[in-house]
Amino acid sequence: MIKTRQLKSEIGLPGQDQAPASKKWFQQAKTVLAGGISSSARATTTGNLPYPLYLIRGSGSRVWDADGHEFIDYLLSYGAVILGHANTEINAAVTDQLQRGTMFGTCNTVEVALAGQIRSMVPGADLVRFASSGSEAICGAVRAARGFTGKNKILKFEGHYHGWVDVLAISNRPTLDDAGALEAPASHPHSRGIPQGVVDDVIIAPWNEQEILKAILQRHEDKLAAVILEPMVANNACIMPQPGFLEWIRQECSRRNIVLIFDEIVTGFRVAPGGAAQYLKIVPDLAVFSKAIGGGFPISAFTGRRDIMELVAANISKHGGTYNGNPVCAAAALATLKIINQPGVLDAIEAHGRSLIDAINRAAHDRQIPCVVQGVGSMFQVIFGTNGHPLRHYRDLLKVDTGKFAAFRQSLLEHGVHINSSGSACWFVSAAHGPEDGRLAEMAIQAAMQSIS
Ligand SMILES: Cc1ncc(COP(=O)(O)O)c(C=O)c1O
């Protein structure tokens, strides 16, 4: 087996269960944190190890764990760290703001500049509101849509993820038994503790199934305030929309007085300066952003059509939050977006990702391992067990070979490449990834494919 540590670079995990400091930290964490973690999603980043890796330092494209192991980071905090770790320009902007005070609980000048920057980059972003997390900004957009239409129900797609809060945590990952018939999917709460009234207000449809969606829209049209979707389904292994599907949804929503919300929390400021709306050339009524917008700082935004956002402006659809638009995170976001908006920055990210996709396809082809890579260069996922066919919707994801993915991911980790342990998530590329990362990643990919062949 090729070992990157036997080749040029001393990176990666020396083998299964070889991170004793992380193991110790997790034992201690379990005594003070519920489950030893701060987010349910982090239980999955453990992967094959019986404990998570504790990352204690990041610089550019690289991260180091508590045992000093170095990795090329393609997790990037779920895509948030789009310019790489400890970016000097973001750090300078934040340091400057830190010295002048962190929060005032009043209006501030940085949030105004940031909103202007977003308007200049995002198609259809007439007015902006800030929050701190993606889930919060989703709540703001949903409330605005309900306020504007005077209707209550929201249509979401099975498997799409729009945050942990009650409002849309429905049918995120149902089992086939819980999911119901494909033609009329059940609304299944993602967690205990979500009231039935909330569940009843969420209508579920399968992704990429136009005829089924048409029937569901017809059934609920008079009660539907909004259709919300991940335009590229980052939380379903980057399933892409079928050609024409989103264009058709756009028309249907306009025709039926339903607000179309793009959840661009992952795609925003990543797949194009103006997000998926720009990439796919479809403008939603409202859009929600987080992750890449802050370059690693906690900030989110919802934005969109003036007539809808005017309700928020007039305090008719209320939206609040102590930390909203705070100058530290706003400064980080402003520095991030100015860099993302420079010519060539996102192109370089895309090109690096495309070279990784090519490497995966080559390594699989050489060993005749059937797999498919879905997505775009800046965010993508490799799927095993579908005989090379791309996935159409969430239910296809239930049939993939998760064991093979787990072994592939473990081998990548041992060869110095850090990706999400969940095959339903994505690889993310940053502006800090360069040719040396690409070269080492390709060796790791070859070795990982060899290990599962
Ligand atoms: C598409 C999408 N929407 C919403 C969210 C929720 O964002 P947050 O975790 O910041 O609340 C996420 C988080 O991963 C996401 O991927």
The ligand as an SDF file (V2000), in Angstrom:
LIG
                    3D

 16 16  0  0  0  0  0  0  0  0999 V2000
  -28.1380   23.3780    3.5730 C   0  0  0  0  0  0  0  0  0  0  0  0
  -28.1020   23.7140    5.0300 C   0  0  0  0  0  0  0  0  0  0  0  0
  -29.0860   24.4590    5.5390 N   0  0  0  0  0  0  0  0  0  0  0  0
  -29.1070   24.8090    6.8400 C   0  0  0  0  0  0  0  0  0  0  0  0
  -28.1040   24.4190    7.6910 C   0  0  0  0  0  0  0  0  0  0  0  0
  -28.1360   24.8310    9.1360 C   0  0  0  0  0  0  0  0  0  0  0  0
  -27.1140   25.7260    9.4200 O   0  0  0  0  0  0  0  0  0  0  0  0
  -26.5610   25.8780   10.9140 P   0  0  0  0  0  0  0  0  0  0  0  0
  -25.9140   24.5590   11.2690 O   0  0  0  0  0  0  0  0  0  0  0  0
  -25.5720   26.9980   10.8410 O   0  0  0  0  0  0  0  0  0  0  0  0
  -27.7050   26.1840   11.7760 O   0  0  0  0  0  0  0  0  0  0  0  0
  -27.0720   23.6180    7.2040 C   0  0  0  0  0  0  0  0  0  0  0  0
  -26.0050   23.1460    8.1000 C   0  0  0  0  0  0  0  0  0  0  0  0
  -25.2050   22.3150    7.7890 O   0  0  0  0  0  0  0  0  0  0  0  0
  -27.0740   23.2500    5.8430 C   0  0  0  0  0  0  0  0  0  0  0  0
  -26.1150   22.4560    5.3300 O   0  0  0  0  0  0  0  0  0  0  0  0
  1  2  1  0
  2  3  1  0
  2 15  2  0
  3  4  2  0
  4  5  1  0
  5  6  1  0
  5 12  2  0
  6  7  1  0
  7  8  1  0
  8  9  2  0
  8 10  1  0
  8 11  1  0
 12 13  1  0
 12 15  1  0
 13 14  2  0
 15 16  1  0
M  END
$$$$
